[in-house]
């Protein structure tokens, strides 16, 4: 039987939008094991957008997704 101590810290990330993916990447880099869930059965259609400025934009540029 394995325990959380054997596997490291886990975090539940709900939603696979830009925020969910970014959170999962940041958690993984910090040594956590993110568990991602999404209620949509497939890719969503329609327009989506995200905008970052200043410090957030500089931080995002280092992500390797």
Number of C-alpha atoms within 10 A of each C-alpha: 3 6 7 8 8 8 10 10 13 15 14 12 17 16 14 17 13 12 13 17 17 15 18 22 17 14 17 15 10 9 11 16 17 18 11 15 12 12 8 9 6 7 7 9 6 5 5 8 5 7 6 10 9 7 8 10 11 11 11 12 8 8 10 6 6
